Amino acid sequence: MNEEHVRESIIVADCGRTMTRATLVELVDGACRFVAQGTSPSTVEPPYDDLGVGLRAALEALETATKRRFADRTRIIIPQEDTGDGTDAFLATVAATAPLRVAILASGGGEVVDALLTVVRHAPVTVLPTLTIEPGQAMDEAAIAMVAALTRLQPDLLLIVAPSMSARALPALLGIAAEIVGPAPAAAGETLPALLVVAEEAGRDQATVAFGNGYEFGFLAVNEYDPASIASTIEAEILELANTRAAESLTGFDSLVRMAATPPLARARALDLVNRYMARQFDCEVVTVDLEEGFTCCWAKGDEGRALSEPALDLALGAANLLTALPLATVARWLPFSMSEDELRGWILNRAIRPFTVPIGARDRQIEAALVRELLRTGATELRAVGEGPLAANLVVGGAFFARWPEPADAFMALIDGLDPRTTDGVVQVALDRDAVMPLIGALGTLEPDRAAELFEHDSLFELGACVVVSCPPSEPIEGELTYKDGRKLTFGVSSGELLRLPLRGGERAAALRFTVGARGQIGQGDPGKGASFEGDMAPHGGPVGLVIDARERPFTFPRSEPERIARMMAWATEASRAAKV
């Protein structure tokens, strides 16, 4: 294609394990806009076992919606024809394939090991236990048991890291790796783990002798690159291996690769790219979370970014894994009724058996929301562990999973409670990716960055509202005044432990928001006794939830008395669902 050709029409497919979407974006009045979307159940499981069947059905749904033709029997029509049929490019994100299982064998620690751990945490992979040994020391029982576990689990990729050369470190790691992966295959078609050795150049020959014949093998010299460059290279290797293994195991994936203008992008990676873009665009700290076909939690501020991806953990196909990921007692504390751990375990197992169940009754929705809160808290804790201090997101974005909840206030409060952002000024804006546009924006950005920015500006986030976190002792309620653009004023007061929901419509920014506090009252992480005023660009903007003043104690406290705990949860739920009158 001529490099000067303007791509006026692009289709981006999002291929998941349960749902496949085909989204058409086009230039409208000079800007890239969302035009239409076709959806279909995915077909990666029996009886079809072919990703392409679901993709063709999604494209047919898109054709029906637009009254245009985009594909024939074997291919997508590229470029767009004068009749309007076809498209100028095709892109794809994927969450349909089983995640790669990655394990790390390391000698000691250091910057290289830390950088690799960060990479595998935010890549769309399942991270198996990391085994660290000290050269010259015999392995203890725990290390021996871990080797046995890795041998049984058989990772798809084994990273062998010996950042500093020692006479014993690399040979010891190579010996353990040989025990884990077993002998090279005797026949073609047998797949063994890929191995990537990260060590000083002097160890290349030794590693090549061990694994250079019959294995998928690579070597990266640590003395030629800095830790960040090594991490970036290995991240690219992981993503390439994921696509290679997907093509080997999933019918239809190789056709997806051939049709796409750029290699298919993992959905979690696409979300991470957009989250980083938002942090730079808005010059603030941003957290994006989603639970659609895996748990993804992304953090970014400035040029820094971290992400957590757990593809096998969610409330659908990965529901059973919640039993090992979350302490059930901490989940049950969020419920406005009593539920034993055995009852909760039974509910989770029932969801695992029927993963596509949509909760209809209030009780089921409350259980799901409690699980989500604790899962988000787990993700936030993990992100904090590789950073410094608490999350202080000025913008919290919930993915397409949250857009399915019937009550926007439920999604809003689950995001606030789960992530518990602690901003300096206390203001947190909350939004949803209501139309599942963020993954396609991430994919579009790999081909047309300017078009991706336009699409984000016009058709991405759906604002739910804002939350201001305050604190005060019981004897010093906080008072405030909310001024609307039309001059109306609403005075309010909030006491310790309360939630107050004020009306602030979607698309409306407050003219001013002012707080008056007592000697020990705080707005956000500000100084005690100092009020706050938000005007102009600093003023919060609204949505269907409006403006929530959150004076609950941090960290959240739960009474030991079960009746008192239930009463507190019911009060929070009632306050969050009830908006004050102007």
Secondary structure, 3 states (H helix, E strand, C coil): CCCCCCCCEEEEEEEECCEEEEEEEEEECCEEEEEEEEEEECCCCCCCCCHHHHHHHHHHHHHHHHCCCCECCCCECCCCCCCCCCCCEEEEEEECCCCEEEEEEEECCCHHHHHHHHHHHHCCEEECCCEEECCCCCCCHHHHHHHHHHHHHCCCEEEEEECCCCCCHHHHHHHHHHHHHCCCCCCCCCCCCEEEEEECHHHHHHHHHHHCCCCCEEEEEHHHCCHHHHHHHHHHHHHHHHHHHHHHHCCCHHHHHHHCCCCCEEHHHHHHHHHHHHHHHHCCCEEEEECCCCEEEEEEECCEEEEEEECCCCCCCCHHHHHHHCCHHHHHCCCCCCCCHHHHHHHHHHHHHCCCCCCCCHHHHHHHHHHHHHHHHHHHHHHHHCCCCCCCCCEEEECHHHHCCCCHHHHHHHHHHHHCCCCCCCEEEEEECCCCCHHHHHHHHCCCHHHHHHHHHHHCCEEEEEEEEEECCCCCCEEEEEECCCCCEEEEEECCCCEEEECCCECCECCEEEEECCCCCEECCCCCCCCEEEEHHHCCEECCCEEEEECCCCCCCCCCCHHHHHHHHHHHHHHHHCECCC
